[in-house]
Amino acid sequence: MKKNSLIITFFLLLLLGCTSEVDKRVQTVLSISGANRTELEAVLNHYKYDSQKLKAAKFLISNMRYHHSFYSIRNDKQHPLLDSLVIDADSLFFNSVSTFADSLYHENTLKKIKDISTRFRECYGVRVAEQPARVYWKEGYDYNWITAKKLISHIDKIFDLREQVASLRSLPIEDFYEYVLPYRTVPDFPLVDFSDTYHAFMNKYLADIDRDSVHEVIQRYNFVIESMRELFPSYPYEEEIGYQELLFHGPRDCIPIASYGISMLRACGIPAAVEFNACYKQFQGRHYHGVVLDKNRNWLAFNPESSIPTSDNGSFDTKDVLNIYRFMFSEQKDAPFFLEKEGEYIPGLFDSPFLKDVTAHLLETISLTLPYQEAGSNKLAYLATFNSETSSGIIPVTWGKINRAKQNVTFPSVIPDRYYFPVYYSPFGKSFSFGDSFYLNKEGEIEKNHIEERTDSVTLLRKFPIKQKLVDKAIKLIGTVIIASNEPGFHSCDTVGIIADTLQPYFQDIKLDMNKGPYQYYQIKTTDEYPHAALSELEFITDIRYGYKNIMPASSLPLFLPEDTLSEDKFEVRLMDGPLERIKWKAEYDGNPQTSPEPYPTIYFMLEKPQFVTKVRMMPLNADNGIIAGNQYELFCWNNGEWKKILSQQAEANYITVRIPSGSLLWLRNLTGGKEELPFYVDDNGQQRFIYRL
């Protein structure tokens, strides 16, 4: 009896050993799926005699464990009016363009589309908002609510595509599973529609296109979405409604644009995925984009609706991005989510089981090993970069595994020409440095910052570097003239002033020659080589002693040094050609340094009668990142993994004087306005040196 028991145990262990990892994960998901287990088991039972679809079903079910979001299966009660109008618009649009298959982008086609768009909006556009959206959202894991009917329909639809599209049949099965089969593209994104809905809407528009030509496919997709949008008004709802969001005008986030776009492409047989960059070098936010797999097995990046992929990815701008991550459907065992030691803190960006670092397909990367001698049991360390949008002022962008024996940490995917902060995290999410912050140059070498070693008082003038592209515009304004006349047509006129030097990004005066004045009409005329009035603010200055009534106080000129004193001319006032409330719609009078009448070559100043203008106080188009008098500022110093506040004050002039710690990296924040901020140090000459030059 004992011998028989041993034999049975042996065979059970043998059977368990033969159970695949996928089968084990399927069983795990089934065990936690509760009342929905019967639905998932029905899918597996449905395909028990179809090995290919059974493997596909197991792939989807085995990876459901961590997929979670709000969800709402589309039904006739959610918005019957909108559904019917979308069907009508889709039918009308398709019937119109299908007759022009050989010349879809021809002028006649575009004219017909415009005609049907106008007629549709006149008849139905206002009706869209007559009913509120009734999307009944629930929240849960996919394994708790996806039905057998929905999953079977989805799998069958995708396999039908595989039979119809030759390139899908030759696609490696692992890529087919990962980039065509999934019903999700972005983890945690609200789920409404599956492949049948996406296929029914988009596939007919791609029927005449070779699916191997991903450029043509994306061009057609962009054309359809942009054209259909002309039929609908601005988005009228306060919540998400599914893919139909794409058809409305108005500002939209890149996440739904990418998610719905990639879902539609997959539902039409195009291997595709959604990627995002961790952040930007100098600016806030991140961007989600799409990638498609071409016939040469290259991943090509693009922005759904607004760009098409190029064979070398050359049109996809990556010069300012940090690491790029792709959303996978399957669990990525080399992601921090699975690598961390139990109880180890994982930064929010990396707290996902579905991230895959794919930076190398768009950017040059290197492997970088740094010393690591910190105590503790962490398995992971991070390279972070500055980001003023986060409460901590940094955001981790890539991870590395700590080697305790060698006392180092290796980061396998690091982008050169970036500034990094090496950090690790406590169990409660507090960051600590394990080395000095550094700039990794274009050759992949760490450069030591040239940092001032004194603690003298320094004068700060900016929170963000001057942008070279704006400097270039200011340079092109050299040669701009101010002409004056007493004839409205300027047939007879005098040149009374000229921009002879590069304007700086603040108010400065151009003195005018009034020997032949006064004049009734003034004109700022740019050059023929650069006919763009990139002047953000203008004030025409006169002398109060002339006794003019059409005046108001002039803006002050800036003060940049403590020893400077502004001996304001108490007689200088601003001459007006109309009440400020009536003219401030003009970019040159709106008080915003970031707007200008740049599209135009000239700016006119026309008075009711001749008057003397002694100066033109002007400011070139700029990003308004200097110190602004009256604004509230905070200054931080980087110290052991965090930004520590060392100053909080209101600026009294256009500078801030402060005593800084020796060898410090600093961050100046404007609490009153503006988002652009960048760390800097102060060199031996007392000049601010930002970590990046723009």
Stockholm file with secondary structure:
# STOCKHOLM 1.0

chainA/1-694         MKKNSLIITFFLLLLLGCTSEVDKRVQTVLSISGANRTELEAVLNHYKYDSQKLKAAKFLISNMRYHHSFYSIRNDKQHPLLDSLVIDADSLFFNSVSTFADSLYHENTLKKIKDISTRFRECYGVRVAEQPARVYWKEGYDYNWITAKKLISHIDKIFDLREQVASLRSLPIEDFYEYVLPYRTVPDFPLVDFSDTYHAFMNKYLADIDRDSVHEVIQRYNFVIESMRELFPSYPYEEEIGYQELLFHGPRDCIPIASYGISMLRACGIPAAVEFNACYKQFQGRHYHGVVLDKNRNWLAFNPESSIPTSDNGSFDTKDVLNIYRFMFSEQKDAPFFLEKEGEYIPGLFDSPFLKDVTAHLLETISLTLPYQEAGSNKLAYLATFNSETSSGIIPVTWGKINRAKQNVTFPSVIPDRYYFPVYYSPFGKSFSFGDSFYLNKEGEIEKNHIEERTDSVTLLRKFPIKQKLVDKAIKLIGTVIIASNEPGFHSCDTVGIIADTLQPYFQDIKLDMNKGPYQYYQIKTTDEYPHAALSELEFITDIRYGYKNIMPASSLPLFLPEDTLSEDKFEVRLMDGPLERIKWKAEYDGNPQTSPEPYPTIYFMLEKPQFVTKVRMMPLNADNGIIAGNQYELFCWNNGEWKKILSQQAEANYITVRIPSGSLLWLRNLTGGKEELPFYVDDNGQQRFIYRL
#=GR chainA/1-694 SS CHHHHHHHHHHHHHHHHHSCHHHHHHHHHHHHCGGGHHHHHHHHHHTTTCHHHHHHHHHHHHTCTTCEEEECCCCTTTCHHHHHHHHHHHHHHHHHHGGGGGGTTSHHHHHHHHHHHHHHHHHHGGGGGGSCCCCCCEEEEGGGTCCHHHHHHHHHHHHHHHHHCHHHHSSCHHHHHHHTSCSCSSTTSCBCCCHHHHHHHHGGGGTTSCTTCHHHHHHHHHHHHHHHHTTSCBCCCSSCCSGGGGGSBSCCCHHHHHHHHHHHHHTTTCCEEEEEESCBSSSSCCCEEEEEECTTSCEEEECTTTCCCCTTSTTSCCTTBCCEEEECSSCCTTSHHHHSCTTCCCCGGGCCTTEEECGGGTSCCEEEEEECCCCSCCCEEEEEEECTTSTTSEEEEEEEEEETTTTEEEEEEECSSEEEEEEEECTTSCEEESSCCEEECTTSCEECCCCCCCCCEEEECBSSCCCHHHHHHHHHTTTCEEEEESSTTCSSCEEEEECCSCCCSSCEEEECCCTTCCEEEEEEECCSSSCCCCEEEEEEEEEGGGCCSSEECCCCCCCCSTTCCCCCCTTEEEECSSCHHHHTTSGGGSSCTTCCCTTSSEEEEEEEEEECCCEEEEEESCCCCBCCTTCEEEEEEEETTEEEEEEEEECSSSCEEEECCTTCCEEEEESSSCCCCCCEEECTTSCEEESSCC
#=GC SS_cons         CHHHHHHHHHHHHHHHHHSCHHHHHHHHHHHHCGGGHHHHHHHHHHTTTCHHHHHHHHHHHHTCTTCEEEECCCCTTTCHHHHHHHHHHHHHHHHHHGGGGGGTTSHHHHHHHHHHHHHHHHHHGGGGGGSCCCCCCEEEEGGGTCCHHHHHHHHHHHHHHHHHCHHHHSSCHHHHHHHTSCSCSSTTSCBCCCHHHHHHHHGGGGTTSCTTCHHHHHHHHHHHHHHHHTTSCBCCCSSCCSGGGGGSBSCCCHHHHHHHHHHHHHTTTCCEEEEEESCBSSSSCCCEEEEEECTTSCEEEECTTTCCCCTTSTTSCCTTBCCEEEECSSCCTTSHHHHSCTTCCCCGGGCCTTEEECGGGTSCCEEEEEECCCCSCCCEEEEEEECTTSTTSEEEEEEEEEETTTTEEEEEEECSSEEEEEEEECTTSCEEESSCCEEECTTSCEECCCCCCCCCEEEECBSSCCCHHHHHHHHHTTTCEEEEESSTTCSSCEEEEECCSCCCSSCEEEECCCTTCCEEEEEEECCSSSCCCCEEEEEEEEEGGGCCSSEECCCCCCCCSTTCCCCCCTTEEEECSSCHHHHTTSGGGSSCTTCCCTTSSEEEEEEEEEECCCEEEEEESCCCCBCCTTCEEEEEEEETTEEEEEEEEECSSSCEEEECCTTCCEEEEESSSCCCCCCEEECTTSCEEESSCC
//
